Amino acid sequence: MGLLYLLFLLLSLGCMVLLDHRFRLFFFADVRRAAAVLAVGVLFFTGWDLAGIGSDIFYRGETPFMLGVTLAPHLPVEEIFFLAFLCYLTMVVFGLVRLAAGHAAERAAARTGNHTTEQPGHPGRRPAERTQR
């Protein structure tokens, strides 16, 4: 039962990867940039956690759902996976909002007759043809 939290984190990360793959939002849009952003985010929040632990603001709670392995006092190994999930989730949501805004702009342009050759966020793609009824 000690692996349960880590397994759910990995399952959640897997779901984010599927969304990312389907819509090419983060890693599937630009691997190098995504790896850099994710690494900076995880390092930043790990530093934040360490500062909070050093200030006695954060501490590791006892639960049977965690492995019990710590990388530093009060810093469980699952925290790194949680921070990676948090950063990845943020970037996937950002990509989805950007994609939705591009589609909304495309629909607005189609309604006013100002068709563009490219969708915002997707250079080179042509907007879908709309059928008038």
C-alpha positions as CSV (number, residue, x, y, z in Angstrom):
1,M,0.0,0.0,0.0
2,G,3.1,2.3,0.3
3,L,3.2,2.7,-3.4
4,L,-0.4,4.0,-3.8
5,Y,0.3,7.7,-3.8
6,L,3.2,7.4,-6.2
7,L,1.1,5.2,-8.5
8,F,-1.7,7.8,-8.6
9,L,0.8,10.5,-9.3
10,L,2.2,8.5,-12.2
11,L,-1.3,7.7,-13.5
12,S,-2.1,11.5,-13.4
13,L,1.1,12.3,-15.2
14,G,0.2,9.7,-17.8
15,C,-3.1,11.4,-18.4
16,M,-1.4,14.7,-18.9
17,V,0.9,13.0,-21.4
18,L,-2.1,11.7,-23.3
19,L,-3.7,15.2,-23.5
20,D,-0.4,16.7,-24.5
21,H,0.0,14.1,-27.3
22,R,-3.5,14.5,-28.6
23,F,-3.4,18.3,-28.8
24,R,0.4,18.9,-29.1
25,L,0.4,21.3,-26.2
26,F,3.7,21.1,-24.4
27,F,6.3,18.3,-24.9
28,F,4.8,17.3,-28.2
29,A,4.9,20.9,-29.5
30,D,8.6,21.5,-28.6
31,V,10.5,18.9,-26.6
32,R,13.6,21.0,-25.7
33,R,11.6,24.0,-24.6
34,A,9.2,21.9,-22.6
35,A,12.0,20.0,-20.8
36,A,13.7,23.3,-19.9
37,V,10.4,24.8,-18.6
38,L,9.6,21.6,-16.6
39,A,13.1,21.3,-15.1
40,V,13.1,25.0,-14.1
41,G,9.6,24.6,-12.5
42,V,10.5,21.5,-10.6
43,L,13.8,23.0,-9.4
44,F,12.1,26.2,-8.3
45,F,9.4,24.5,-6.3
46,T,11.9,22.0,-4.8
47,G,13.9,25.0,-3.6
48,W,10.6,26.5,-2.3
49,D,9.9,23.2,-0.4
50,L,13.4,23.1,1.0
51,A,13.1,26.7,2.2
52,G,9.8,25.9,3.8
53,I,11.2,22.8,5.5
54,G,14.2,24.8,6.7
55,S,11.8,27.3,8.2
56,D,9.7,24.6,9.9
57,I,6.7,25.6,7.7
58,F,6.5,22.3,5.8
59,Y,7.0,18.8,7.3
60,R,6.3,15.3,6.2
61,G,3.1,13.9,7.5
62,E,2.8,10.2,8.3
63,T,0.6,8.1,6.0
64,P,0.6,4.5,4.9
65,F,0.1,5.5,1.3
66,M,3.7,6.8,0.8
67,L,6.9,4.8,0.3
68,G,8.6,6.3,3.3
69,V,11.8,7.1,1.3
70,T,13.0,10.7,1.8
71,L,15.4,12.7,-0.4
72,A,16.1,15.1,2.5
73,P,14.5,15.5,5.9
74,H,10.7,15.9,5.4
75,L,11.1,15.7,1.6
76,P,9.6,12.5,0.4
77,V,10.5,11.1,-3.0
78,E,6.8,11.5,-4.1
79,E,7.1,15.3,-3.7
80,I,9.3,15.5,-6.8
81,F,6.7,13.6,-8.9
82,F,4.0,15.8,-7.5
83,L,6.0,18.9,-8.5
84,A,6.5,17.5,-12.0
85,F,2.8,16.8,-12.2
86,L,1.9,20.3,-11.0
87,C,4.2,22.0,-13.5
88,Y,3.1,19.7,-16.4
89,L,-0.6,20.2,-15.5
90,T,0.0,24.0,-15.6
91,M,1.6,23.9,-19.0
92,V,-1.0,21.6,-20.5
93,V,-3.9,23.8,-19.2
94,F,-2.0,26.9,-20.6
95,G,-1.8,25.1,-23.9
96,L,-5.5,24.2,-23.9
97,V,-6.5,27.7,-23.1
98,R,-4.3,29.0,-25.9
99,L,-5.8,26.5,-28.3
100,A,-9.4,27.4,-27.2
101,A,-8.6,31.1,-27.7
102,G,-7.3,30.4,-31.2
103,H,-10.4,28.4,-32.1
104,A,-12.6,31.2,-30.7
105,A,-10.8,33.8,-32.7
106,E,-11.2,31.6,-35.8
107,R,-14.9,31.3,-35.3
108,A,-15.2,35.1,-34.7
109,A,-13.3,35.8,-37.9
110,A,-15.5,33.3,-39.9
111,R,-18.6,35.1,-38.6
112,T,-17.3,38.5,-39.7
113,G,-15.9,37.2,-43.0
114,N,-12.3,37.9,-42.0
115,H,-10.8,34.5,-42.8
116,T,-7.2,34.0,-41.9
117,T,-4.8,31.5,-43.4
118,E,-3.3,30.5,-40.0
119,Q,-4.8,29.6,-36.7
120,P,-3.2,31.3,-33.7
121,G,-0.9,28.9,-32.0
122,H,-0.7,26.6,-35.1
123,P,1.3,28.2,-37.8
124,G,0.6,26.8,-41.3
125,R,-2.7,25.3,-40.5
126,R,-5.7,26.5,-42.4
127,P,-9.0,27.0,-40.6
128,A,-11.7,24.4,-41.1
129,E,-14.2,25.2,-43.8
130,R,-17.6,26.0,-42.4
131,T,-20.7,25.0,-44.3
132,Q,-23.4,27.6,-44.5
133,R,-27.0,26.4,-44.2
